[in-house]
């Protein structure tokens, strides 16, 4: 096990622009033991084929759940 594999990181973001920014840094975090967490949406489902990713149920845009 390399030193990178011993380090664990988690990347959490919504399914919008911040996710795009995180994906730009993949060369950095792919060498670590990592987990990405984002909202489940049609745009994020295909990412499961390439990344270690888990999904949260997204809320309707602009609505606050009570």
N, C-alpha and C positions, 0 to 999 in steps of 0.2 A: 504494500500500500504506500503510495507516494504521500508527501507532505500535503499536497493539495487535496487528496482524497480524505484526509483526516479532518480538514476544515469543512464545516457545514454552513451553508448559507440558505436563506429563504428570501425569495423575491415576491412581494405582494403588491398588486396594483389593480386598478380598474381595467376594463377592456378597451380603453381609448388610447390617447396619445402617450400616456405614461408607459403603457405596454410596448408601444413601438420603440420608445427610448430604451427600455430594458433590453429588448431584443437586439438592439444595436451593440450592446456590450456582451454578446454571447461568447466571444473569444475569451473574455475574462472569466466568466462564471462557469463555462462548460468544463473547465479543468477541476472544479470543486465538486464535492457532493452537494447538490443544490436541489431545491424544490421551488417551483414557481406556482403562485396561487393567483387566480384572476377570476373574473366573472365568466360564466358560461354564456356564450353567444355564438351565432353562426360564424363569426369571424375568428373565434378562439378555438373551436372544436378541432380544426385540422392541425393545430399546434401540438396536439398530443402525440402525433406521429414522430415529431422531432425532439420534443422537450419533455423533461420530467415535470409534468404540470397537473395540477388539481384545480377543480372548478368550484366556485361558490355560486349559489343561486343569485343572479342579479335582480335588483329591484327595478320596477318600472321607472324610466327616466322622469325626473321631476316630481316624483311622489315619495312621500315619507311614510314608511310603514309604522303602524302603531301597535 
